[in-house]
Amino acid sequence: MRRALTLLATAALALGACNDDDEPSADRPSTDVPTVAPPATTPTDDRDRFRQPDAGEGQLDVTGTVRDAEVRRISDEPSDLAQYQYFVIEDEQGPPLRVAAAGDLALDPPVRERLFAPRCAGKVRATFKVAPVARPAGFDYELLTARVLRDDC
């Protein structure tokens, strides 16, 4: 008798799990996960907001302030510890520039501290000498030199 009840209970569970309706049953929660649309921005949208190097363009002198400064790694490889400072220069004469400064760039420590300190974002006016990069990788220019003109930090 016990064996018959066990077989009957197993069959009932199997039939309940095989519900062919497209609608979820009242006793079984839906497993549908709502989909979220990806953001509408694309790399081309981002590139339209920033100045892009012209073909054959050489070094530029830019005056402005730094914003969005952060340290980034060059690669995702755990053994690669190389990093650079990424930032945006708010150019006084045109669109902002996406710039990278090599981790070993020989900027005077007080200049580096003022330019890249989060508390100083947008408060330090400086001149920058930048050069276009051959292959953009999240930035379009590399920093060659910087000189602080005004420090409101």
Phi and psi in radians as a Rosetta constraint file:
Dihedral C 1 N 2 CA 2 C 2 CIRCULARHARMONIC -1.054 0.35
Dihedral N 2 CA 2 C 2 N 3 CIRCULARHARMONIC -0.727 0.35
Dihedral C 2 N 3 CA 3 C 3 CIRCULARHARMONIC -1.125 0.35
Dihedral N 3 CA 3 C 3 N 4 CIRCULARHARMONIC -0.678 0.35
Dihedral C 3 N 4 CA 4 C 4 CIRCULARHARMONIC -1.142 0.35
Dihedral N 4 CA 4 C 4 N 5 CIRCULARHARMONIC -0.715 0.35
Dihedral C 4 N 5 CA 5 C 5 CIRCULARHARMONIC -1.149 0.35
Dihedral N 5 CA 5 C 5 N 6 CIRCULARHARMONIC -0.692 0.35
Dihedral C 5 N 6 CA 6 C 6 CIRCULARHARMONIC -1.116 0.35
Dihedral N 6 CA 6 C 6 N 7 CIRCULARHARMONIC -0.770 0.35
Dihedral C 6 N 7 CA 7 C 7 CIRCULARHARMONIC -1.114 0.35
Dihedral N 7 CA 7 C 7 N 8 CIRCULARHARMONIC -0.715 0.35
Dihedral C 7 N 8 CA 8 C 8 CIRCULARHARMONIC -1.130 0.35
Dihedral N 8 CA 8 C 8 N 9 CIRCULARHARMONIC -0.727 0.35
Dihedral C 8 N 9 CA 9 C 9 CIRCULARHARMONIC -1.157 0.35
Dihedral N 9 CA 9 C 9 N 10 CIRCULARHARMONIC -0.701 0.35
Dihedral C 9 N 10 CA 10 C 10 CIRCULARHARMONIC -1.112 0.35
Dihedral N 10 CA 10 C 10 N 11 CIRCULARHARMONIC -0.747 0.35
Dihedral C 10 N 11 CA 11 C 11 CIRCULARHARMONIC -1.123 0.35
Dihedral N 11 CA 11 C 11 N 12 CIRCULARHARMONIC -0.707 0.35
Dihedral C 11 N 12 CA 12 C 12 CIRCULARHARMONIC -1.138 0.35
Dihedral N 12 CA 12 C 12 N 13 CIRCULARHARMONIC -0.710 0.35
Dihedral C 12 N 13 CA 13 C 13 CIRCULARHARMONIC -1.133 0.35
Dihedral N 13 CA 13 C 13 N 14 CIRCULARHARMONIC -0.728 0.35
Dihedral C 13 N 14 CA 14 C 14 CIRCULARHARMONIC -1.108 0.35
Dihedral N 14 CA 14 C 14 N 15 CIRCULARHARMONIC -0.750 0.35
Dihedral C 14 N 15 CA 15 C 15 CIRCULARHARMONIC -1.161 0.35
Dihedral N 15 CA 15 C 15 N 16 CIRCULARHARMONIC -0.648 0.35
Dihedral C 15 N 16 CA 16 C 16 CIRCULARHARMONIC -1.168 0.35
Dihedral N 16 CA 16 C 16 N 17 CIRCULARHARMONIC -0.605 0.35
Dihedral C 16 N 17 CA 17 C 17 CIRCULARHARMONIC -1.313 0.35
Dihedral N 17 CA 17 C 17 N 18 CIRCULARHARMONIC -0.341 0.35
Dihedral C 17 N 18 CA 18 C 18 CIRCULARHARMONIC -1.728 0.35
Dihedral N 18 CA 18 C 18 N 19 CIRCULARHARMONIC 0.752 0.35
Dihedral C 18 N 19 CA 19 C 19 CIRCULARHARMONIC -1.206 0.35
Dihedral N 19 CA 19 C 19 N 20 CIRCULARHARMONIC 2.084 0.35
Dihedral C 19 N 20 CA 20 C 20 CIRCULARHARMONIC -1.520 0.35
Dihedral N 20 CA 20 C 20 N 21 CIRCULARHARMONIC -0.062 0.35
Dihedral C 20 N 21 CA 21 C 21 CIRCULARHARMONIC -1.181 0.35
Dihedral N 21 CA 21 C 21 N 22 CIRCULARHARMONIC 2.573 0.35
Dihedral C 21 N 22 CA 22 C 22 CIRCULARHARMONIC -1.308 0.35
Dihedral N 22 CA 22 C 22 N 23 CIRCULARHARMONIC -0.422 0.35
Dihedral C 22 N 23 CA 23 C 23 CIRCULARHARMONIC -1.477 0.35
Dihedral N 23 CA 23 C 23 N 24 CIRCULARHARMONIC 2.457 0.35
Dihedral C 23 N 24 CA 24 C 24 CIRCULARHARMONIC -1.211 0.35
Dihedral N 24 CA 24 C 24 N 25 CIRCULARHARMONIC 2.492 0.35
Dihedral C 24 N 25 CA 25 C 25 CIRCULARHARMONIC -1.328 0.35
Dihedral N 25 CA 25 C 25 N 26 CIRCULARHARMONIC 2.811 0.35
Dihedral C 25 N 26 CA 26 C 26 CIRCULARHARMONIC -1.141 0.35
Dihedral N 26 CA 26 C 26 N 27 CIRCULARHARMONIC -0.533 0.35
Dihedral C 26 N 27 CA 27 C 27 CIRCULARHARMONIC -1.589 0.35
Dihedral N 27 CA 27 C 27 N 28 CIRCULARHARMONIC -0.024 0.35
Dihedral C 27 N 28 CA 28 C 28 CIRCULARHARMONIC -2.206 0.35
Dihedral N 28 CA 28 C 28 N 29 CIRCULARHARMONIC 2.097 0.35
Dihedral C 28 N 29 CA 29 C 29 CIRCULARHARMONIC -1.196 0.35
Dihedral N 29 CA 29 C 29 N 30 CIRCULARHARMONIC 2.672 0.35
Dihedral C 29 N 30 CA 30 C 30 CIRCULARHARMONIC -1.227 0.35
Dihedral N 30 CA 30 C 30 N 31 CIRCULARHARMONIC 2.456 0.35
Dihedral C 30 N 31 CA 31 C 31 CIRCULARHARMONIC -1.783 0.35
Dihedral N 31 CA 31 C 31 N 32 CIRCULARHARMONIC 0.112 0.35
Dihedral C 31 N 32 CA 32 C 32 CIRCULARHARMONIC -1.212 0.35
Dihedral N 32 CA 32 C 32 N 33 CIRCULARHARMONIC 2.312 0.35
Dihedral C 32 N 33 CA 33 C 33 CIRCULARHARMONIC -1.857 0.35
Dihedral N 33 CA 33 C 33 N 34 CIRCULARHARMONIC 2.197 0.35
Dihedral C 33 N 34 CA 34 C 34 CIRCULARHARMONIC -1.116 0.35
Dihedral N 34 CA 34 C 34 N 35 CIRCULARHARMONIC 2.456 0.35
Dihedral C 34 N 35 CA 35 C 35 CIRCULARHARMONIC -1.586 0.35
Dihedral N 35 CA 35 C 35 N 36 CIRCULARHARMONIC 2.523 0.35
Dihedral C 35 N 36 CA 36 C 36 CIRCULARHARMONIC -1.971 0.35
Dihedral N 36 CA 36 C 36 N 37 CIRCULARHARMONIC 2.244 0.35
Dihedral C 36 N 37 CA 37 C 37 CIRCULARHARMONIC -1.190 0.35
Dihedral N 37 CA 37 C 37 N 38 CIRCULARHARMONIC 2.468 0.35
Dihedral C 37 N 38 CA 38 C 38 CIRCULARHARMONIC -1.193 0.35
Dihedral N 38 CA 38 C 38 N 39 CIRCULARHARMONIC 2.779 0.35
Dihedral C 38 N 39 CA 39 C 39 CIRCULARHARMONIC -1.010 0.35
Dihedral N 39 CA 39 C 39 N 40 CIRCULARHARMONIC 2.636 0.35
Dihedral C 39 N 40 CA 40 C 40 CIRCULARHARMONIC -1.373 0.35
Dihedral N 40 CA 40 C 40 N 41 CIRCULARHARMONIC -0.095 0.35
Dihedral C 40 N 41 CA 41 C 41 CIRCULARHARMONIC -1.417 0.35
Dihedral N 41 CA 41 C 41 N 42 CIRCULARHARMONIC 2.571 0.35
Dihedral C 41 N 42 CA 42 C 42 CIRCULARHARMONIC -2.254 0.35
Dihedral N 42 CA 42 C 42 N 43 CIRCULARHARMONIC 2.911 0.35
Dihedral C 42 N 43 CA 43 C 43 CIRCULARHARMONIC -0.980 0.35
Dihedral N 43 CA 43 C 43 N 44 CIRCULARHARMONIC -0.581 0.35
Dihedral C 43 N 44 CA 44 C 44 CIRCULARHARMONIC -1.200 0.35
Dihedral N 44 CA 44 C 44 N 45 CIRCULARHARMONIC -0.600 0.35
Dihedral C 44 N 45 CA 45 C 45 CIRCULARHARMONIC -1.078 0.35
Dihedral N 45 CA 45 C 45 N 46 CIRCULARHARMONIC -0.776 0.35
Dihedral C 45 N 46 CA 46 C 46 CIRCULARHARMONIC -1.131 0.35
Dihedral N 46 CA 46 C 46 N 47 CIRCULARHARMONIC -0.731 0.35
Dihedral C 46 N 47 CA 47 C 47 CIRCULARHARMONIC -1.162 0.35
Dihedral N 47 CA 47 C 47 N 48 CIRCULARHARMONIC -0.483 0.35
Dihedral C 47 N 48 CA 48 C 48 CIRCULARHARMONIC -1.209 0.35
Dihedral N 48 CA 48 C 48 N 49 CIRCULARHARMONIC -0.413 0.35
Dihedral C 48 N 49 CA 49 C 49 CIRCULARHARMONIC -1.431 0.35
Dihedral N 49 CA 49 C 49 N 50 CIRCULARHARMONIC -0.351 0.35
Dihedral C 49 N 50 CA 50 C 50 CIRCULARHARMONIC -2.006 0.35
Dihedral N 50 CA 50 C 50 N 51 CIRCULARHARMONIC 2.666 0.35
Dihedral C 50 N 51 CA 51 C 51 CIRCULARHARMONIC -1.172 0.35
Dihedral N 51 CA 51 C 51 N 52 CIRCULARHARMONIC 2.392 0.35
Dihedral C 51 N 52 CA 52 C 52 CIRCULARHARMONIC -1.946 0.35
Dihedral N 52 CA 52 C 52 N 53 CIRCULARHARMONIC 2.498 0.35
Dihedral C 52 N 53 CA 53 C 53 CIRCULARHARMONIC -1.116 0.35
Dihedral N 53 CA 53 C 53 N 54 CIRCULARHARMONIC 2.464 0.35
Dihedral C 53 N 54 CA 54 C 54 CIRCULARHARMONIC -1.472 0.35
Dihedral N 54 CA 54 C 54 N 55 CIRCULARHARMONIC 2.697 0.35
Dihedral C 54 N 55 CA 55 C 55 CIRCULARHARMONIC -1.015 0.35
Dihedral N 55 CA 55 C 55 N 56 CIRCULARHARMONIC 2.253 0.35
Dihedral C 55 N 56 CA 56 C 56 CIRCULARHARMONIC 1.345 0.35
Dihedral N 56 CA 56 C 56 N 57 CIRCULARHARMONIC 0.102 0.35
Dihedral C 56 N 57 CA 57 C 57 CIRCULARHARMONIC -1.174 0.35
Dihedral N 57 CA 57 C 57 N 58 CIRCULARHARMONIC 2.417 0.35
Dihedral C 57 N 58 CA 58 C 58 CIRCULARHARMONIC -1.730 0.35
Dihedral N 58 CA 58 C 58 N 59 CIRCULARHARMONIC -2.657 0.35
Dihedral C 58 N 59 CA 59 C 59 CIRCULARHARMONIC -1.175 0.35
Dihedral N 59 CA 59 C 59 N 60 CIRCULARHARMONIC 2.591 0.35
Dihedral C 59 N 60 CA 60 C 60 CIRCULARHARMONIC -2.157 0.35
Dihedral N 60 CA 60 C 60 N 61 CIRCULARHARMONIC 2.580 0.35
Dihedral C 60 N 61 CA 61 C 61 CIRCULARHARMONIC -1.859 0.35
Dihedral N 61 CA 61 C 61 N 62 CIRCULARHARMONIC 2.155 0.35
Dihedral C 61 N 62 CA 62 C 62 CIRCULARHARMONIC -2.216 0.35
Dihedral N 62 CA 62 C 62 N 63 CIRCULARHARMONIC 2.436 0.35
Dihedral C 62 N 63 CA 63 C 63 CIRCULARHARMONIC -2.034 0.35
Dihedral N 63 CA 63 C 63 N 64 CIRCULARHARMONIC 2.293 0.35
Dihedral C 63 N 64 CA 64 C 64 CIRCULARHARMONIC 3.082 0.35
Dihedral N 64 CA 64 C 64 N 65 CIRCULARHARMONIC -2.809 0.35
Dihedral C 64 N 65 CA 65 C 65 CIRCULARHARMONIC -2.126 0.35
Dihedral N 65 CA 65 C 65 N 66 CIRCULARHARMONIC 2.780 0.35
Dihedral C 65 N 66 CA 66 C 66 CIRCULARHARMONIC -1.695 0.35
Dihedral N 66 CA 66 C 66 N 67 CIRCULARHARMONIC 2.432 0.35
Dihedral C 66 N 67 CA 67 C 67 CIRCULARHARMONIC -2.475 0.35
Dihedral N 67 CA 67 C 67 N 68 CIRCULARHARMONIC 2.902 0.35
Dihedral C 67 N 68 CA 68 C 68 CIRCULARHARMONIC 0.971 0.35
Dihedral N 68 CA 68 C 68 N 69 CIRCULARHARMONIC 0.653 0.35
Dihedral C 68 N 69 CA 69 C 69 CIRCULARHARMONIC -1.318 0.35
Dihedral N 69 CA 69 C 69 N 70 CIRCULARHARMONIC 2.350 0.35
Dihedral C 69 N 70 CA 70 C 70 CIRCULARHARMONIC -2.753 0.35
Dihedral N 70 CA 70 C 70 N 71 CIRCULARHARMONIC 2.691 0.35
Dihedral C 70 N 71 CA 71 C 71 CIRCULARHARMONIC -1.524 0.35
Dihedral N 71 CA 71 C 71 N 72 CIRCULARHARMONIC 2.301 0.35
Dihedral C 71 N 72 CA 72 C 72 CIRCULARHARMONIC -2.193 0.35
Dihedral N 72 CA 72 C 72 N 73 CIRCULARHARMONIC 2.646 0.35
Dihedral C 72 N 73 CA 73 C 73 CIRCULARHARMONIC -1.538 0.35
Dihedral N 73 CA 73 C 73 N 74 CIRCULARHARMONIC 2.606 0.35
Dihedral C 73 N 74 CA 74 C 74 CIRCULARHARMONIC -1.269 0.35
Dihedral N 74 CA 74 C 74 N 75 CIRCULARHARMONIC -0.632 0.35
Dihedral C 74 N 75 CA 75 C 75 CIRCULARHARMONIC -2.472 0.35
Dihedral N 75 CA 75 C 75 N 76 CIRCULARHARMONIC 2.980 0.35
Dihedral C 75 N 76 CA 76 C 76 CIRCULARHARMONIC -1.561 0.35
Dihedral N 76 CA 76 C 76 N 77 CIRCULARHARMONIC 0.003 0.35
Dihedral C 76 N 77 CA 77 C 77 CIRCULARHARMONIC -1.190 0.35
Dihedral N 77 CA 77 C 77 N 78 CIRCULARHARMONIC 2.203 0.35
Dihedral C 77 N 78 CA 78 C 78 CIRCULARHARMONIC -1.020 0.35
Dihedral N 78 CA 78 C 78 N 79 CIRCULARHARMONIC -0.525 0.35
Dihedral C 78 N 79 CA 79 C 79 CIRCULARHARMONIC -1.389 0.35
Dihedral N 79 CA 79 C 79 N 80 CIRCULARHARMONIC -0.261 0.35
Dihedral C 79 N 80 CA 80 C 80 CIRCULARHARMONIC -1.593 0.35
Dihedral N 80 CA 80 C 80 N 81 CIRCULARHARMONIC 1.860 0.35
Dihedral C 80 N 81 CA 81 C 81 CIRCULARHARMONIC -1.685 0.35
Dihedral N 81 CA 81 C 81 N 82 CIRCULARHARMONIC 0.022 0.35
Dihedral C 81 N 82 CA 82 C 82 CIRCULARHARMONIC -1.121 0.35
Dihedral N 82 CA 82 C 82 N 83 CIRCULARHARMONIC 2.438 0.35
Dihedral C 82 N 83 CA 83 C 83 CIRCULARHARMONIC -2.513 0.35
Dihedral N 83 CA 83 C 83 N 84 CIRCULARHARMONIC 2.929 0.35
Dihedral C 83 N 84 CA 84 C 84 CIRCULARHARMONIC -2.507 0.35
Dihedral N 84 CA 84 C 84 N 85 CIRCULARHARMONIC 2.856 0.35
Dihedral C 84 N 85 CA 85 C 85 CIRCULARHARMONIC -1.699 0.35
Dihedral N 85 CA 85 C 85 N 86 CIRCULARHARMONIC 2.061 0.35
Dihedral C 85 N 86 CA 86 C 86 CIRCULARHARMONIC -1.717 0.35
Dihedral N 86 CA 86 C 86 N 87 CIRCULARHARMONIC 2.437 0.35
Dihedral C 86 N 87 CA 87 C 87 CIRCULARHARMONIC -2.770 0.35
Dihedral N 87 CA 87 C 87 N 88 CIRCULARHARMONIC 2.931 0.35
Dihedral C 87 N 88 CA 88 C 88 CIRCULARHARMONIC -2.024 0.35
Dihedral N 88 CA 88 C 88 N 89 CIRCULARHARMONIC 2.285 0.35
Dihedral C 88 N 89 CA 89 C 89 CIRCULARHARMONIC -1.673 0.35
Dihedral N 89 CA 89 C 89 N 90 CIRCULARHARMONIC 2.118 0.35
Dihedral C 89 N 90 CA 90 C 90 CIRCULARHARMONIC -1.431 0.35
Dihedral N 90 CA 90 C 90 N 91 CIRCULARHARMONIC 1.650 0.35
Dihedral C 90 N 91 CA 91 C 91 CIRCULARHARMONIC -1.210 0.35
Dihedral N 91 CA 91 C 91 N 92 CIRCULARHARMONIC 2.331 0.35
Dihedral C 91 N 92 CA 92 C 92 CIRCULARHARMONIC -1.241 0.35
Dihedral N 92 CA 92 C 92 N 93 CIRCULARHARMONIC -0.349 0.35
Dihedral C 92 N 93 CA 93 C 93 CIRCULARHARMONIC -1.875 0.35
Dihedral N 93 CA 93 C 93 N 94 CIRCULARHARMONIC -0.046 0.35
Dihedral C 93 N 94 CA 94 C 94 CIRCULARHARMONIC -3.039 0.35
Dihedral N 94 CA 94 C 94 N 95 CIRCULARHARMONIC -2.813 0.35
Dihedral C 94 N 95 CA 95 C 95 CIRCULARHARMONIC -1.145 0.35
Dihedral N 95 CA 95 C 95 N 96 CIRCULARHARMONIC 2.725 0.35
Dihedral C 95 N 96 CA 96 C 96 CIRCULARHARMONIC -1.133 0.35
Dihedral N 96 CA 96 C 96 N 97 CIRCULARHARMONIC 2.734 0.35
Dihedral C 96 N 97 CA 97 C 97 CIRCULARHARMONIC -2.042 0.35
Dihedral N 97 CA 97 C 97 N 98 CIRCULARHARMONIC 2.403 0.35
Dihedral C 97 N 98 CA 98 C 98 CIRCULARHARMONIC -1.590 0.35
Dihedral N 98 CA 98 C 98 N 99 CIRCULARHARMONIC 2.137 0.35
Dihedral C 98 N 99 CA 99 C 99 CIRCULARHARMONIC -2.262 0.35
Dihedral N 99 CA 99 C 99 N 100 CIRCULARHARMONIC 2.651 0.35
Dihedral C 99 N 100 CA 100 C 100 CIRCULARHARMONIC -2.229 0.35
Dihedral N 100 CA 100 C 100 N 101 CIRCULARHARMONIC 2.455 0.35
Dihedral C 100 N 101 CA 101 C 101 CIRCULARHARMONIC -2.027 0.35
Dihedral N 101 CA 101 C 101 N 102 CIRCULARHARMONIC 2.217 0.35
Dihedral C 101 N 102 CA 102 C 102 CIRCULARHARMONIC -1.032 0.35
Dihedral N 102 CA 102 C 102 N 103 CIRCULARHARMONIC 2.534 0.35
Dihedral C 102 N 103 CA 103 C 103 CIRCULARHARMONIC -1.031 0.35
Dihedral N 103 CA 103 C 103 N 104 CIRCULARHARMONIC -0.439 0.35
Dihedral C 103 N 104 CA 104 C 104 CIRCULARHARMONIC -1.831 0.35
Dihedral N 104 CA 104 C 104 N 105 CIRCULARHARMONIC 0.282 0.35
Dihedral C 104 N 105 CA 105 C 105 CIRCULARHARMONIC -1.079 0.35
Dihedral N 105 CA 105 C 105 N 106 CIRCULARHARMONIC 2.309 0.35
Dihedral C 105 N 106 CA 106 C 106 CIRCULARHARMONIC -1.468 0.35
Dihedral N 106 CA 106 C 106 N 107 CIRCULARHARMONIC 1.116 0.35
Dihedral C 106 N 107 CA 107 C 107 CIRCULARHARMONIC -1.516 0.35
Dihedral N 107 CA 107 C 107 N 108 CIRCULARHARMONIC 2.554 0.35
Dihedral C 107 N 108 CA 108 C 108 CIRCULARHARMONIC -1.005 0.35
Dihedral N 108 CA 108 C 108 N 109 CIRCULARHARMONIC 2.381 0.35
Dihedral C 108 N 109 CA 109 C 109 CIRCULARHARMONIC -0.916 0.35
Dihedral N 109 CA 109 C 109 N 110 CIRCULARHARMONIC -0.740 0.35
Dihedral C 109 N 110 CA 110 C 110 CIRCULARHARMONIC -1.111 0.35
Dihedral N 110 CA 110 C 110 N 111 CIRCULARHARMONIC -0.607 0.35
Dihedral C 110 N 111 CA 111 C 111 CIRCULARHARMONIC -1.169 0.35
Dihedral N 111 CA 111 C 111 N 112 CIRCULARHARMONIC -0.840 0.35
Dihedral C 111 N 112 CA 112 C 112 CIRCULARHARMONIC -1.026 0.35
Dihedral N 112 CA 112 C 112 N 113 CIRCULARHARMONIC -0.792 0.35
Dihedral C 112 N 113 CA 113 C 113 CIRCULARHARMONIC -1.063 0.35
Dihedral N 113 CA 113 C 113 N 114 CIRCULARHARMONIC -0.788 0.35
Dihedral C 113 N 114 CA 114 C 114 CIRCULARHARMONIC -1.168 0.35
Dihedral N 114 CA 114 C 114 N 115 CIRCULARHARMONIC -0.748 0.35
Dihedral C 114 N 115 CA 115 C 115 CIRCULARHARMONIC -1.184 0.35
Dihedral N 115 CA 115 C 115 N 116 CIRCULARHARMONIC -0.668 0.35
Dihedral C 115 N 116 CA 116 C 116 CIRCULARHARMONIC -1.894 0.35
Dihedral N 116 CA 116 C 116 N 117 CIRCULARHARMONIC 0.030 0.35
Dihedral C 116 N 117 CA 117 C 117 CIRCULARHARMONIC -1.260 0.35
Dihedral N 117 CA 117 C 117 N 118 CIRCULARHARMONIC 2.256 0.35
Dihedral C 117 N 118 CA 118 C 118 CIRCULARHARMONIC -0.972 0.35
Dihedral N 118 CA 118 C 118 N 119 CIRCULARHARMONIC -0.619 0.35
Dihedral C 118 N 119 CA 119 C 119 CIRCULARHARMONIC -1.200 0.35
Dihedral N 119 CA 119 C 119 N 120 CIRCULARHARMONIC -0.292 0.35
Dihedral C 119 N 120 CA 120 C 120 CIRCULARHARMONIC -1.752 0.35
Dihedral N 120 CA 120 C 120 N 121 CIRCULARHARMONIC 0.049 0.35
Dihedral C 120 N 121 CA 121 C 121 CIRCULARHARMONIC -0.937 0.35
Dihedral N 121 CA 121 C 121 N 122 CIRCULARHARMONIC 2.137 0.35
Dihedral C 121 N 122 CA 122 C 122 CIRCULARHARMONIC 1.342 0.35
Dihedral N 122 CA 122 C 122 N 123 CIRCULARHARMONIC 0.060 0.35
Dihedral C 122 N 123 CA 123 C 123 CIRCULARHARMONIC -1.878 0.35
Dihedral N 123 CA 123 C 123 N 124 CIRCULARHARMONIC -0.125 0.35
Dihedral C 123 N 124 CA 124 C 124 CIRCULARHARMONIC -1.994 0.35
Dihedral N 124 CA 124 C 124 N 125 CIRCULARHARMONIC 2.059 0.35
Dihedral C 124 N 125 CA 125 C 125 CIRCULARHARMONIC -1.618 0.35
Dihedral N 125 CA 125 C 125 N 126 CIRCULARHARMONIC 2.287 0.35
Dihedral C 125 N 126 CA 126 C 126 CIRCULARHARMONIC -2.560 0.35
Dihedral N 126 CA 126 C 126 N 127 CIRCULARHARMONIC 2.867 0.35
Dihedral C 126 N 127 CA 127 C 127 CIRCULARHARMONIC -1.835 0.35
Dihedral N 127 CA 127 C 127 N 128 CIRCULARHARMONIC 2.479 0.35
Dihedral C 127 N 128 CA 128 C 128 CIRCULARHARMONIC -2.237 0.35
Dihedral N 128 CA 128 C 128 N 129 CIRCULARHARMONIC 2.455 0.35
Dihedral C 128 N 129 CA 129 C 129 CIRCULARHARMONIC -1.882 0.35
Dihedral N 129 CA 129 C 129 N 130 CIRCULARHARMONIC 2.114 0.35
Dihedral C 129 N 130 CA 130 C 130 CIRCULARHARMONIC -2.225 0.35
Dihedral N 130 CA 130 C 130 N 131 CIRCULARHARMONIC 2.781 0.35
Dihedral C 130 N 131 CA 131 C 131 CIRCULARHARMONIC -2.338 0.35
Dihedral N 131 CA 131 C 131 N 132 CIRCULARHARMONIC 2.506 0.35
Dihedral C 131 N 132 CA 132 C 132 CIRCULARHARMONIC -1.108 0.35
Dihedral N 132 CA 132 C 132 N 133 CIRCULARHARMONIC 2.593 0.35
Dihedral C 132 N 133 CA 133 C 133 CIRCULARHARMONIC -1.652 0.35
Dihedral N 133 CA 133 C 133 N 134 CIRCULARHARMONIC 2.594 0.35
Dihedral C 133 N 134 CA 134 C 134 CIRCULARHARMONIC -1.184 0.35
Dihedral N 134 CA 134 C 134 N 135 CIRCULARHARMONIC -0.764 0.35
Dihedral C 134 N 135 CA 135 C 135 CIRCULARHARMONIC -2.189 0.35
Dihedral N 135 CA 135 C 135 N 136 CIRCULARHARMONIC 1.788 0.35
Dihedral C 135 N 136 CA 136 C 136 CIRCULARHARMONIC -1.019 0.35
Dihedral N 136 CA 136 C 136 N 137 CIRCULARHARMONIC 2.421 0.35
Dihedral C 136 N 137 CA 137 C 137 CIRCULARHARMONIC -2.404 0.35
Dihedral N 137 CA 137 C 137 N 138 CIRCULARHARMONIC 1.023 0.35
Dihedral C 137 N 138 CA 138 C 138 CIRCULARHARMONIC 1.606 0.35
Dihedral N 138 CA 138 C 138 N 139 CIRCULARHARMONIC -0.104 0.35
Dihedral C 138 N 139 CA 139 C 139 CIRCULARHARMONIC -2.553 0.35
Dihedral N 139 CA 139 C 139 N 140 CIRCULARHARMONIC 2.814 0.35
Dihedral C 139 N 140 CA 140 C 140 CIRCULARHARMONIC -2.020 0.35
Dihedral N 140 CA 140 C 140 N 141 CIRCULARHARMONIC -0.333 0.35
Dihedral C 140 N 141 CA 141 C 141 CIRCULARHARMONIC -2.313 0.35
Dihedral N 141 CA 141 C 141 N 142 CIRCULARHARMONIC 2.706 0.35
Dihedral C 141 N 142 CA 142 C 142 CIRCULARHARMONIC -1.994 0.35
Dihedral N 142 CA 142 C 142 N 143 CIRCULARHARMONIC 2.510 0.35
Dihedral C 142 N 143 CA 143 C 143 CIRCULARHARMONIC -1.380 0.35
Dihedral N 143 CA 143 C 143 N 144 CIRCULARHARMONIC 2.292 0.35
Dihedral C 143 N 144 CA 144 C 144 CIRCULARHARMONIC -1.802 0.35
Dihedral N 144 CA 144 C 144 N 145 CIRCULARHARMONIC -0.842 0.35
Dihedral C 144 N 145 CA 145 C 145 CIRCULARHARMONIC -2.571 0.35
Dihedral N 145 CA 145 C 145 N 146 CIRCULARHARMONIC 2.833 0.35
Dihedral C 145 N 146 CA 146 C 146 CIRCULARHARMONIC -2.577 0.35
Dihedral N 146 CA 146 C 146 N 147 CIRCULARHARMONIC 2.536 0.35
Dihedral C 146 N 147 CA 147 C 147 CIRCULARHARMONIC -2.446 0.35
Dihedral N 147 CA 147 C 147 N 148 CIRCULARHARMONIC 2.154 0.35
Dihedral C 147 N 148 CA 148 C 148 CIRCULARHARMONIC -1.293 0.35
Dihedral N 148 CA 148 C 148 N 149 CIRCULARHARMONIC 2.265 0.35
Dihedral C 148 N 149 CA 149 C 149 CIRCULARHARMONIC -1.747 0.35
Dihedral N 149 CA 149 C 149 N 150 CIRCULARHARMONIC -0.759 0.35
Dihedral C 149 N 150 CA 150 C 150 CIRCULARHARMONIC -2.496 0.35
Dihedral N 150 CA 150 C 150 N 151 CIRCULARHARMONIC 2.382 0.35
Dihedral C 150 N 151 CA 151 C 151 CIRCULARHARMONIC -2.188 0.35
Dihedral N 151 CA 151 C 151 N 152 CIRCULARHARMONIC 1.825 0.35
Dihedral C 151 N 152 CA 152 C 152 CIRCULARHARMONIC -1.768 0.35
Dihedral N 152 CA 152 C 152 N 153 CIRCULARHARMONIC 0.348 0.35
